[in-house]
Amino acid sequence: MSAFADLEWRRIDVTAIVTHGGLATIDERRHQACREWLRRQGYEIDTFDCRPGLAVAIPELGRLLRWEQQFGYSLDPNTCNLDALRDGFEFVIPEGGGRVLEIIRPDLAWKEDRRWLCGLLTIAQEQCRQQLALGRRFFVLLVVPEDSSFIGATVEEVTVPGIFWNPNTDHHEFVH
């Protein structure tokens, strides 16, 4: 099962998922029109708003991720380490549709805690790859001012992986 019927490179979802590892950026003035288009394409949209600061935004992210139901405690800036966030970062993807996590003004969170926001985006990119492998669509829509200095920031460096090896030769005959 493929995630897309065809690879139409002019679509924001195709470029986000296939070209940019699950990240797309839109300027604030086109945000509403983009949301409407995404909904017409069958996407469900979740919003993480960074404008009030991370002290307010992180508990909202916890509600979005159903953190308390998953782990029995509330997500807050003191309990939001990236390993825990990776464990609880999951979204239900509707059959035949997709899911978008829109992050409003991530540039403000970047100024507040660059390491944490970079970790969040890396986790979201991992989620994008996992969902794509299952034939589902998930990506992050970053909503920023048109002249944002956040555009072009490095989120995740990709390294050459170690040589593949697996002791289970029943499934991987080439490792003999």
N, C-alpha and C positions, 0 to 999 in steps of 0.2 A: 504494500500500500504506500503510495507516495503522498507527501505532504502537499504538493502542488500539482494541479492538472497540467500546467505548463510553466516554464520559467520565463515569465514576462518581466524582464529586467527593469521596466519603468515603474513597477509596483514597489511601494515602500516595504511591504512585508517580504517580498522575494529578496530585495537587496539587503535588508536587515538580517535575515536568517542565513542566506547563502553566502553573501559577500562579506558582511561585517560581524559575523559570529553572534548574531542575536541583538545587535544594537542599531537603532535608527535615531536620527535627530531631526526635530522639526522646530521651526521658530514659533514663538508664542502666537503670532497673528494668524498662522495657518492651523493652529492646534485644533480648534473646533471643527473645521472642515475635515481634517484628517480623522478625528474621532468618528464623525458621521460616516465617512467612507469605510473605516474599519468595521463599524457595526453592520453596514450593508454587506460586507464581505464575510459576515458570520463570526466576527471576533467578539469575545467578551473582554471588557477592559477593566482593569483594577488600577487604582490611582494611589501613588505614594507621593505626597506633597512635601517638599523640603523647605518651602517658604517660611514656616514657623520655627525652623531650627530642628536639629536632630533630637533634642530633648523631648519635643512634642511629636515629631515625625516617627521616631522609632516605635513608641507604643502603638501608633496607628498602623505601622507595618505589622506589628504583632497581631492586631485584630484582623488584618487582612490575611495573614497566614494561619489564623486560628491557633495561635501559639499556646494559649492557656489550655485549650482542649487537647492539643498534642502533648504538652509537657507538664501541665499543672501549675505553671507560674506565668506571670506576665512578662512580656518582652519589654525591656527598658534599656536605656543607654549603658547601665551597669551590668546587665545580663546578656548583652547582645554581642558576644564574641563571635567571630566569623565561623569557627567550627560549629558552634550551636546553630548559627544562621543557616549554614549549609545543610545541616541535618533537618531543619524544619522548613526549608524552602521548597514548597511544592504547590502546584496549582492544578486543579482539575481542568483538563482540556476537553471541551465538548466534541463529540463525534462529528467529523466533517467540518468543524469550525477551527477556531484558534483562540489563543489567549494573549493579551498584551498587558504588560505591566508598564503603565506610563509613569514616569518620574518627572514631576513638575519641579523645575529649577534645581536640577542636580548640581549645577555650578555653585550654588550656595552651600550645599552639603560638602562639596569638594573643598571649598575654602575652610569649612569648619573642621572636617576630619577626612582628609584625603585618603588615608590608608583604609578607613572603614568603607567609604564609598567605593573605592577601587575594589575592595573585597566583595561588596554587594554586587557590583557589575560583573565581576568574574564568576560569581556563583550563578548569576542570571545567564551568563553565556554558557556555563555548563548545562544548565537546565534547557537552554535552547538546543544544544547539541543532542542531549538525551531525548528530547521530544522529537526532534527531526529524525533520529534513528528509529523511532517508533512510528513515523509517518504522521506526526502531529506538528502543529505550528505554535511556537511561543517565541516572543521577542519583547525587548524593552524599547519603549518610545521615550526618548529624552527630550523634554520640552524646555527650550532655552531661549533667551533673547537672541535676536539675529546676529548681534555682534559679540556673542559670548566668547571669552578667552578659553572656555572649557572645550570648545570644539578643537579637535586635534590632540587632546591629552592622551597619554598612553595609559591604558587600563591594564592590559595583560600582555606580557611578553611571551612569545611562544618559543619553546626550546626544542631542539631535536631530542626525541625520546631515546631511552636506552634500548639496546638490542633486545628484541622480543625473545622470550624464553618461557616455556610452560612445561612442567613435568608431565602433564597429561598428554602423552603421545597418541592416545586413541583419537583425540580430536584434532591434533596438530601433527600430522605425519612428517611435516617438513622440519621438525626440530630434532629428528634422529641424528 
